[in-house]
Amino acid sequence: MEIGICVASHVGDIDYVVRAEELGYSHAWLADSQMLWSDCYAALALAATRTSRIRLGTGVAVSATRPAPVTAAAIGSINALAPGRTFLGVGAGNTAMRLLGRKPQRIAAFESYLRALRPLLRGEEVEYEGHPIRHLMPEHGFVNFDDPIPLHVSGFGPRSLGLAGAYGDGAILAMPPTPEVLRGMLAAVRAGADAAGRTLDDAHYPTTALTTISVLDPGEPVDSPRVRAECGAFAMASVHYLYDQWRQFGRPPPAHLASIWEDYRTMLASIPEERLHLRVHAGHNCWVLPEEERFVTRETIEASCLVGTPEDLAARLRALAAAGLSGLMLLPAWEPRYEVLERVARDVLPRIR
């Protein structure tokens, strides 16, 4: 199994990607959320000039905020700087869209986007909004479409996972809690591929899950202050997502939120509706707001993050790898991110290679 990092894109923190390369991480997936972080392509360009081995790409680019030709040109520019190690992760967008006061892109529009994007990543001509388009001067080095740019499609439900199978060179998944759940996810990917007339080669079709890891010291509990500091931001981002799902679709919260759900809803009830989208995602995947610390519980951590001794983590990852998961991208909280990077490289990477 390969382990990479997911990065809250920051043009002043390229050292983090450099250190990940030095430690042997496989990929750097730079996140795209225009009202939270630096522009992901600006950060990727800087990372490309300071690294030589680690694979670089978006984790994930948001389809609804950039037209497909703009995304193709942006990642093609990165591929000109880092030829042969550039990839594109793309999704319909949750936080990035909600921070604009809008909903994520619908499945039909996302499929149209992928249909146009895939040939553009190969430098081919495509019919786009009623007109033929293609990049006119790739041979002059403005972009690089000669070296393949693998397309990884993010999916969380059966339909979006099906689009990963239909259009992707790989799939990006929510962290599966068990091998059985993972097999169900992969079945949806294969069903999408079958419907599109594609045959996926499991050995060459990467599946990557987003999570973070905290390595326990002997006798340390899952909800220790250190683990809460490392995993709390990711755990709360999962709560934010589930709250959005409840608001938009009326979906009831999962069981692991039972002890905090009413308190969390009550806390947000005083926020004016027109500003709620700004409050829900404050601190997103970087830190936990002081008033939300009480929602970082053992249950919310275990539902979204991988926490255990080195041996336990290795055994769990081997079981997921046997069920078809080929990689992870880790997104620890902002302040302890370097410590997490070092600890996982020391205690986990050698056990799964």
Secondary structure, 3 states (H helix, E strand, C coil): CEEEEEECCCCCCCHHHHHHHHHCCCEEEECCCCCCCCCHHHHHHHHHHHCCCCEEEEEEEEHHHCCHHHHHHHHHHHHHHCCCCEEEEEECCCHHHHCCCCCCCCHHHHHHHHHHHHHHCCCCCEEECCEEECCCCHHHCCCCCCCCCCEEEECCCHHHHHHHHHHCCEEEEECCCCHHHHHHHHHHHHHHHHHCCCCCCHHHCCEEEEECEEECCCCCCCCCHHHHHHHHHHHHHHHHHHHHHHHHHCCCCCHHHCCCHHHHHHHHHCCCHHHHHHHHCCCCCCCCCHHHHHHCCHHHHHHHCEEECHHHHHHHHHHHHHHCCCEEEECCCCCCHHHHHHHHHHHCHHHHC
